[in-house]
């Protein structure tokens, strides 16, 4: 929007958003509750309403969690403002004027423009007082958070230690135990399967499903089915040749370069040079290529006598193109000014299109034109027949030469990725009372891309509880995987204990991989932590991690390579990161103190989701 508000709001959002996790522990539930006023939250005398949250969201779609995050961020801002006002901090009128006057969006030729300021306010339906109050709030917030943004220091010792940790490389090998390796050891009986089924009944309940019949009327399909004669295509081309022109022109030019922001005097000097060359070229056009090689400052074409080859419209800058396509073959232009400087053009050849080269485009255009008219008529007919003979799709099929198609069983969410069977409007029609229960055809549903679909329900399967017999194979496979994961974890933990105790364990280690904290080579975070938690003083060192998919992976740390010094740029980035972490920690502690100091009340009326 404008630099001050944008830059400082960003800083405020970063520092407040960074400490969001600090507040998760107590959340809004730890605040006092209030019911006397439909506000969302209250900090001291300041109230936060639904409209304040909406203003922050700026119309973006959100979920409950993101809306809650916005509310908590507004609470933190109000705590900071309350602290500032408690210390009698305020924004002086001159300071406010200076900040607003310094916003580039309100400036013209480097000076504040009252007209631009007024235009901005009117465009946002905002009064000057409201805007100035917003800027004052942002200045106060910036004042409160600035010490935490700019006041953190990182010791050289800490930076060096972190640099060594980041750049340390460990040579490791891995061995993975998979649940399926223990499938034969899993013992299941019918009682266990039944117990699992009864404990998870909701999982084995089907959703409402329908199998639908539908006919689709597509304008594109109608177009492809049309036959266009050569005579019709030629007649259309002759009448509309300009529409299909792909004319190309071969132009040579001489460029005298000058920056578009150069002073007028400098431009005039270069223009005079171009005028002199133009007189010389017109006196002897045959010398154009020779002069281009000697005088043109276009490195891409000068060596070729200024020749740019053939090009069509839309390739060159607009002033250049306009002149090039207005010239006659062999003509030399006046001096043409573009953002690159001054040009002298010579048109050497014209390559025009003909019917044969444009025939496919002409036929496609005619097909689309004729199909559009036919589609409108067919769409109207489809709607009439679908309603008048609503107990079948036969009439629509016969009248429009369409063939009904049938889907598989579909839930209310449809078939993901399918343009027709995944269309929300079509599914809403299929599950409507008129189509689902009264067995009527739907009205034509627009599924996009100039396609209309009429649907009827061929089969309906209400939601039901699947029987144990239907799902017992699925349950058996799940239990085998679950118990196999337990056995894999048990065996992995036992092997890890043996390895750490120095006992020989039958482990088929994989190939050596070089891992570091900054180059994990695709290693999951939990496993990387385990590898670097292994004691490097006793090699080989071992680590084990249970994965979410039930696998258990063992690591052997065979070698620790000495830490390499970071590049200056990397060291600087690491220092900035450490500084940010320190700032976040201090800021989180400060906000926690403010939360204890300033009374925060949360309304029991929930925010709209």
MARGUDO-821914 format. One line per 8 residues: number of its first residue (from 1); their letters; for each residue x, y, z of C-alpha. Coordinates in steps of 0.02 Angstrom, whole numbers, plus 50000, padded with zeros to 5 digits. Layout:
% MARGUDO-821914
NUM = A = X:Y:Z  ...
//
This chain:
% MARGUDO-821914
1 = XXXXXXXX = 50000:50000:50000  50136:50123:50052  50310:50101:50121  50294:50154:50302  50138:50056:50343  50193:49907:50238  50369:49896:50307  50325:49924:50488
9 = XXXXXXXX = 50170:49817:50487  50278:49679:50415  50403:49698:50555  50263:49697:50684  50183:49543:50606  50349:49452:50600  50396:49483:50780  50220:49450:50846
17 = XXXXXXXX = 50189:49302:50733  50355:49225:50781  50302:49209:50962  50135:49128:50921  50193:48959:50985  50232:49037:51153  50047:49074:51176  49985:48903:51126
25 = XXXXXXXX = 50007:48836:51302  49880:48952:51379  49781:49004:51223  49621:49104:51234  49556:48986:51366  49673:49063:51494  49596:49236:51474  49449:49294:51579
33 = XXXXXXXX = 49279:49272:51497  49152:49409:51464  48973:49404:51403  48904:49580:51424  48956:49643:51251  48971:49552:51083  49154:49596:51062  49281:49458:51031
41 = XXXXXXXX = 49412:49518:51153  49450:49662:51270  49620:49725:51328  49596:49855:51463  49467:49973:51390  49507:49928:51209  49386:49807:51124  49418:49698:50972
49 = XXXXXXXX = 49267:49660:50863  49231:49542:50720  49255:49684:50596  49433:49707:50659  49473:49526:50619  49390:49542:50448  49491:49697:50410  49652:49602:50446
57 = XXXXXXXX = 49598:49456:50337  49557:49572:50190  49425:49453:50122  49540:49303:50107  49463:49131:50138  49514:49063:50307  49482:48925:50433  49450:48935:50619
65 = XXXXXXXX = 49635:48918:50663  49691:49062:50554  49552:49174:50619  49602:49132:50797  49783:49175:50755  49728:49346:50689  49627:49378:50847  49774:49333:50960
73 = XXXXXXXX = 49889:49445:50859  49767:49590:50881  49765:49555:51068  49954:49567:51074  49950:49731:50979  49824:49802:51102  49935:49747:51247  50082:49838:51170
81 = XXXXXXXX = 49978:49994:51140  49912:49987:51318  50090:49979:51382  50142:50126:51273  49997:50233:51331  50028:50182:51510  50198:50265:51493  50113:50418:51416
89 = XXXXXXXX = 50189:50388:51246  50102:50477:51103  50138:50526:50924  50172:50710:50903  50072:50798:50765  50231:50849:50674  50298:50671:50681  50135:50607:50608
97 = XXXXXXXX = 50139:50738:50469  50319:50694:50428  50281:50508:50415  50129:50534:50302  50221:50660:50194  50362:50536:50173  50252:50398:50103  50301:50381:49917
105 = XXXXXXXX = 50120:50345:49865  50074:50521:49919  50219:50607:49831  50234:50688:49661  50405:50741:49595  50478:50704:49767  50357:50814:49864  50197:50778:49961
113 = XXXXXXXX = 50041:50790:49852  49879:50834:49940  49783:50777:49785  49860:50603:49792  49826:50592:49978  49643:50639:49951  49629:50516:49806  49698:50377:49916
121 = XXXXXXXX = 49574:50413:50056  49426:50423:49937  49476:50261:49853  49468:50172:50021  49315:50263:50087  49420:50320:50235  49425:50486:50326  49588:50576:50359
129 = XXXXXXXX = 49559:50557:50546  49537:50368:50532  49692:50350:50425  49798:50458:50540  49738:50355:50689  49795:50198:50599  49966:50273:50562  49983:50332:50743
137 = XXXXXXXX = 49946:50155:50804  50079:50085:50687  50208:50212:50745  50174:50168:50928  50184:49981:50891  50346:50006:50796  50414:50104:50944  50369:49961:51062
145 = XXXXXXXX = 50443:49819:50959  50596:49909:50888  50708:49873:51038  50675:49687:51017  50699:49692:50829  50860:49789:50833  50934:49761:51004  50993:49580:51000
153 = XXXXXXXX = 51178:49537:50998  51258:49369:50958  51425:49330:51037  51568:49273:50928  51585:49115:51032  51403:49068:51002  51416:49106:50817  51573:49001:50800
161 = XXXXXXXX = 51497:48857:50897  51339:48860:50791  51444:48872:50633  51537:48714:50684  51375:48622:50720  51296:48673:50555  51446:48624:50449  51489:48460:50537
169 = XXXXXXXX = 51475:48309:50421  51443:48132:50479  51467:47974:50375  51322:47858:50413  51245:47695:50355  51065:47644:50381  50966:47484:50400  50775:47481:50395
177 = XXXXXXXX = 50660:47355:50477  50490:47349:50390  50325:47289:50466  50296:47166:50324  50454:47073:50373  50362:47019:50532  50193:46978:50454  50219:46791:50476
185 = XXXXXXXX = 50246:46816:50661  50081:46908:50688  49949:46794:50764  49767:46847:50739  49603:46761:50779  49421:46800:50741  49394:46877:50913  49531:47006:50884
193 = XXXXXXXX = 49459:47052:50713  49283:47069:50784  49344:47175:50929  49435:47292:50809  49279:47304:50701  49168:47349:50848  49291:47478:50912  49297:47564:50742
201 = XXXXXXXX = 49118:47553:50679  49116:47731:50612  49264:47693:50499  49168:47554:50415  49011:47654:50378  48983:47697:50195  48929:47870:50140  48776:47911:50036
209 = XXXXXXXX = 48815:47862:49855  48731:47871:49686  48762:47799:49516  48708:47925:49387  48659:47925:49204  48699:48085:49111  48706:48163:48939  48832:48299:48900
217 = XXXXXXXX = 48810:48433:48768  48980:48507:48722  49005:48652:48604  49182:48593:48567  49120:48419:48521  48988:48496:48408  49122:48601:48323  49234:48451:48290
225 = XXXXXXXX = 49089:48358:48211  49056:48495:48083  49122:48482:47905  49182:48643:47822  49204:48638:47633  49360:48710:47551  49250:48831:47455  49170:48899:47614
233 = XXXXXXXX = 49339:48914:47698  49416:49005:47547  49269:49124:47536  49284:49167:47721  49472:49191:47706  49454:49308:47557  49327:49412:47652  49427:49416:47815
241 = XXXXXXXX = 49607:49400:47758  49667:49531:47881  49605:49425:48027  49720:49281:47978  49869:49382:47922  50034:49318:47985  50135:49438:47880  50318:49451:47923
249 = XXXXXXXX = 50439:49589:47877  50627:49588:47854  50700:49749:47921  50876:49814:47942  50912:49960:48058  51045:50077:48120  51034:50116:48306  51113:50261:48398
257 = XXXXXXXX = 51087:50216:48580  51039:50340:48715  50963:50309:48886  50780:50357:48896  50815:50452:49058  50961:50550:48983  50953:50741:48987  50864:50824:48842
265 = XXXXXXXX = 51027:50901:48781  51110:50730:48768  50960:50660:48674  50961:50808:48554  51145:50779:48517  51116:50595:48473  50961:50640:48371  51065:50762:48268
273 = XXXXXXXX = 51190:50622:48232  51047:50508:48177  50978:50643:48061  51150:50661:47981  51162:50473:47951  50984:50473:47879  51035:50604:47748  51186:50500:47702
281 = XXXXXXXX = 51083:50340:47684  50950:50422:47578  51082:50495:47466  51150:50320:47435  51031:50180:47498  51154:50046:47440  51272:50101:47581  51143:50057:47717
289 = XXXXXXXX = 51224:49893:47767  51398:49970:47763  51343:50115:47874  51254:49996:47992  51413:49895:48017  51513:50053:48050  51391:50161:48149  51250:50054:48225
297 = XXXXXXXX = 51263:50026:48411  51153:49869:48411  51278:49729:48448  51156:49595:48390  51133:49659:48213  51272:49782:48169  51390:49646:48108  51252:49587:47989
305 = XXXXXXXX = 51227:49758:47913  51087:49796:48034  50981:49648:47972  50852:49592:48102  50782:49452:47995  50596:49419:47974  50479:49457:48118  50292:49472:48143
313 = XXXXXXXX = 50185:49590:48246  50207:49590:48433  50394:49557:48429  50471:49731:48421  50440:49881:48532  50280:49972:48480  50353:50129:48395  50475:50020:48297
321 = XXXXXXXX = 50338:49897:48244  50216:50034:48193  50341:50109:48072  50404:49941:48007  50230:49880:47960  50181:50047:47881  50329:50052:47761  50338:49994:47581
329 = XXXXXXXX = 50471:49872:47523  50638:49958:47495  50584:50113:47591  50694:50199:47720  50606:50273:47870  50623:50437:47961  50720:50433:48125  50617:50329:48250
337 = XXXXXXXX = 50635:50355:48438  50612:50209:48558  50668:50176:48736  50833:50111:48664  50877:50267:48566  50858:50325:48385  50832:50204:48239  50838:50217:48050
345 = XXXXXXXX = 50741:50073:47968  50754:49996:47796  50618:49873:47742  50701:49738:47636  50566:49607:47611  50384:49562:47651  50328:49383:47678  50138:49375:47669
353 = XXXXXXXX = 50027:49229:47721  49911:49139:47599  49754:49035:47612  49842:48867:47618  49952:48917:47764  49800:48982:47859  49672:48852:47805  49672:48757:47971
361 = XXXXXXXX = 49642:48918:48069  49502:48969:47951  49415:48801:47965  49430:48805:48155  49356:48980:48161  49209:48931:48051  49176:48774:48152  49170:48874:48313
369 = XXXXXXXX = 49056:49006:48239  48931:48878:48173  48943:48771:48329  48906:48921:48441  48740:48953:48356  48696:48767:48352  48745:48749:48535  48627:48887:48592
377 = XXXXXXXX = 48482:48805:48500  48527:48632:48564  48544:48696:48743  48369:48767:48737  48302:48603:48664  48394:48502:48797  48314:48601:48937  48139:48580:48864
385 = XXXXXXXX = 48153:48392:48839  48238:48360:49007  48089:48444:49092  47946:48384:48981  48001:48203:48982  48083:48203:49153  48074:48015:49185  48204:47969:49054
393 = XXXXXXXX = 48351:48035:48954  48292:47949:48794  48209:48102:48720  48365:48208:48745  48475:48071:48672  48367:48051:48517  48335:48235:48480  48515:48291:48502
401 = XXXXXXXX = 48604:48133:48443  48688:48112:48611  48729:47952:48704  48697:47933:48889  48844:47885:48998  48842:47801:49168  48957:47834:49315  49020:47720:49452
409 = XXXXXXXX = 48949:47745:49626  48988:47922:49681  48989:48000:49855  48926:48177:49880  49103:48238:49852  49107:48161:49678  49256:48100:49580  49409:48210:49612
417 = XXXXXXXX = 49489:48280:49456  49344:48236:49340  49275:48391:49252  49100:48319:49250  49086:48193:49393  49185:48305:49510  49086:48462:49472  49005:48533:49630
425 = XXXXXXXX = 48850:48600:49541  48817:48434:49455  48835:48338:49619  48719:48460:49706  48590:48425:49569  48614:48236:49580  48583:48234:49769  48439:48357:49762
433 = XXXXXXXX = 48266:48299:49818  48193:48316:49644  48325:48206:49562  48370:48087:49704  48200:48053:49780  48074:48103:49646  48176:48019:49509  48167:48166:49388
441 = XXXXXXXX = 48295:48227:49265  48396:48376:49323  48394:48541:49233  48545:48565:49118  48696:48597:49230  48836:48709:49166  48998:48618:49209  49107:48745:49120
449 = XXXXXXXX = 49197:48748:48953  49032:48772:48859  48966:48605:48918  48791:48568:48985  48747:48406:49074  48577:48331:49117  48586:48199:49253  48469:48072:49331
457 = XXXXXXXX = 48498:47943:49467  48513:47764:49408  48551:47690:49580  48553:47756:49757  48643:47675:49901  48603:47761:50067  48737:47770:50199  48749:47605:50292
465 = XXXXXXXX = 48857:47507:50411  48965:47382:50317  48959:47207:50391  49105:47122:50473  49109:46996:50330  49133:47137:50205  49279:47219:50294  49366:47077:50384
473 = XXXXXXXX = 49504:47064:50252  49538:47249:50268  49543:47236:50456  49658:47087:50449  49781:47183:50337  49776:47334:50453  49806:47229:50608  49949:47135:50526
481 = XXXXXXXX = 50029:47302:50481  49998:47373:50654  50066:47223:50747  50208:47205:50621  50258:47385:50661  50262:47343:50846  50371:47192:50814  50485:47294:50701
489 = XXXXXXXX = 50504:47426:50837  50539:47294:50969  50669:47207:50862  50747:47373:50811  50761:47431:50992  50840:47264:51040  50966:47274:50898  51009:47454:50947
497 = XXXXXXXX = 51041:47399:51126  51155:47258:51065  51252:47377:50951  51276:47505:51089  51335:47366:51206  51467:47316:51079  51386:47151:51035  51389:47089:50856
505 = XXXXXXXX = 51219:47109:50774  51170:47041:50605  51139:47207:50517  51144:47226:50328  51198:47408:50326  51165:47512:50172  51285:47625:50078  51378:47767:50165
513 = XXXXXXXX = 51291:47937:50159  51367:48105:50208  51246:48202:50317  51256:48377:50388  51130:48492:50468  51131:48606:50317  51133:48464:50190  51026:48322:50261
521 = XXXXXXXX = 51015:48231:50093  50829:48203:50113  50844:48130:50288  50688:48165:50395  50714:48290:50536  50685:48164:50677  50815:48046:50604  50939:48187:50574
529 = XXXXXXXX = 50922:48238:50756  50953:48060:50813  51108:48045:50704  51183:48206:50773  51134:48162:50951  51247:48007:50941  51409:48028:51041  51549:48065:50915
537 = XXXXXXXX = 51684:48018:51040  51642:47833:51030  51635:47777:50848  51547:47689:50777  51399:47766:50867  51221:47706:50842  51046:47781:50838  50873:47714:50805
545 = XXXXXXXX = 50709:47798:50757  50532:47734:50736  50449:47805:50581  50267:47854:50565  50239:47719:50433  50287:47583:50558  50464:47558:50499  50611:47563:50619
553 = XXXXXXXX = 50776:47630:50553  50947:47601:50630  51095:47716:50596  51279:47683:50615  51385:47841:50629  51554:47784:50563  51651:47945:50547  51640:48128:50594
561 = XXXXXXXX = 51722:48246:50470  51797:48407:50541  51686:48559:50525  51724:48670:50377  51725:48859:50393  51568:48939:50323  51578:49063:50180  51562:49245:50234
569 = XXXXXXXX = 51386:49255:50164  51334:49097:50256  51410:49161:50419  51314:49324:50400  51151:49229:50370  51182:49120:50521  51216:49273:50628  51053:49352:50570
577 = XXXXXXXX = 50959:49192:50610  51032:49182:50784  50989:49365:50812  50810:49334:50758  50796:49185:50875  50861:49290:51018  50739:49430:50976  50594:49309:50972
585 = XXXXXXXX = 50640:49237:51141  50654:49408:51223  50495:49470:51138  50399:49316:51195  50453:49347:51374  50402:49530:51361  50230:49486:51293  50206:49360:51432
593 = XXXXXXXX = 50241:49499:51559  50114:49611:51471  49984:49473:51475  50004:49462:51663  49998:49651:51682  49853:49698:51567  49685:49615:51595  49625:49521:51441
601 = XXXXXXXX = 49445:49464:51424  49376:49350:51289  49191:49351:51243  49097:49188:51261  49013:49228:51096  49115:49132:50967  49187:49220:50816  49105:49178:50650
609 = X = 49195:49041:50558
//
